[in-house]
Amino acid sequence: MSGKWYKLIKQEDWWVNWLGFLLLLAVFTGWVTYVPQFGIWADISGLLDQPYGAMLLLMIGIGLLCTLGMYFTNSGPAAFARAFPAVFVLAMVAFLIQSHPFMKEYGLGYALWALLIGLLISNTISVPSWMAPAVRSELYIKIGLVLLGARIVFSHILELGQYGIIVAWGVTPIVLILMFWFGWKYLKLSPEFSITISAATSVCGVSAAIAASESCRARKEELTLAVGMTLIFTVAMMVVMPLLTQWMGLNQFVAGAWIGGTIDSTGA
């Protein structure tokens, strides 16, 4: 097998694209018509009345696709398949907590609870050896980015107009480069920490921080600090910036562009 084709089949970076395309193909062909989500719950009855059966099917489907990628990249598919349900359940717990009305009101999203759950496990019992093969944050984030990119179709770009494209495509690289330069040269942060923070504040918050930290091999402590800073400032800016726009007398379009171009956490 030539080196070119070997990379297309054996490298994880290519398989995140194949897995993302397979998921999109399942939607386009009608195999997948519904993606379950947890509804808002305020008591035990609401907690029990959630689509757990559909979540089970989702876990099986995603688990099989990821196991397929593990098989072709020689990354221990059997061990991954055994451990994946535990990781999936922990992720669903974070989403369940987020769905409580109190958490919704104060913007305490799933990323915060996933981080806290991970910190609790790693600092108490540590990650069990049998679960470690499925703790592949970079793989999941990359697949998610492929799916997220698929949402930005040409019709949406046309709807933005020229000024919207300038905000979306101009602000992001400028903030990314300037923040990295400022953090590295003036604040004397490590290049890995600086680019992780820059990606989080200029792209899409926690997801970008995780992807950037994995790519540049930042320390876990640096990723945790970057995620914490992103969550804290996002919550504060969601409250303060609308008040500032009213105080400054900005019209709704300018205010929306400023807020949307500044608060770069996807959920926010």
Disulfide bonds with the S-S distance in Angstrom:
none
